[in-house]
Amino acid sequence: MEFSSIIAMILIGAIAGWIAGKLMKGRGFGVIGNIIVGVVGAFVAGLIFPALGFAVGGGVIASIFHATIGAVILLFVIGLIRKA
């Protein structure tokens, strides 16, 4: 993995985590936490979407959309675990 792809993954994760934090109304974890949630959310969505037969497409906007949906799912699950 090249350095530029790591930077791109962190930037897309940061944007996706920020959007997911806004969509989930206050369930964000700050800047660093949102980056982590965005990156992990992209990984989660990468596992779930192909199993469901859902394709988002290619490009930066599709990557942000993909990672945001995964981050929202991740924040929802974390919220359920926190309540238990």
SULSUL-V829904 format. One record per pair of residues at least 12 apart in sequence whose ideal C-beta (glycine too) atoms are under 7 Angstrom apart, sorted by sequence separation. I is the first residue (numbers start at 0). J is the second residue. D is the distance in whole Angstrom. If there is no record, write none. Layout:
BEGIN
I|J|D + I|J|D
END
This chain:
BEGIN
20|33|5 + 17|33|5 + 16|33|3 + 19|36|6 + 16|34|6 + 19|37|7 + 13|33|6 + 16|36|4 + 13|34|5 + 16|37|3 + 19|40|6 + 44|65|5 + 12|34|5 + 15|37|4 + 44|66|7 + 14|37|7 + 13|37|6 + 41|65|6 + 44|68|5 + 9|34|6 + 12|37|3 + 15|40|6 + 41|66|4 + 44|69|3 + 12|38|4 + 15|41|7 + 40|66|5 + 43|69|4 + 42|69|7 + 41|69|5 + 12|41|6 + 37|66|5 + 40|69|3 + 43|72|6 + 8|38|6 + 40|70|3 + 43|73|6 + 40|72|7 + 37|70|5 + 40|73|5 + 36|70|5 + 39|73|6 + 36|73|6 + 36|74|6 + 15|63|6 + 19|67|5 + 23|71|6 + 26|74|5 + 14|63|5 + 18|67|5 + 22|71|6 + 11|62|5 + 15|66|3 + 19|70|4 + 23|74|5 + 11|63|6 + 15|67|4 + 19|71|5 + 26|78|6 + 12|66|6 + 16|70|5 + 11|66|6 + 15|70|5 + 19|74|6
END
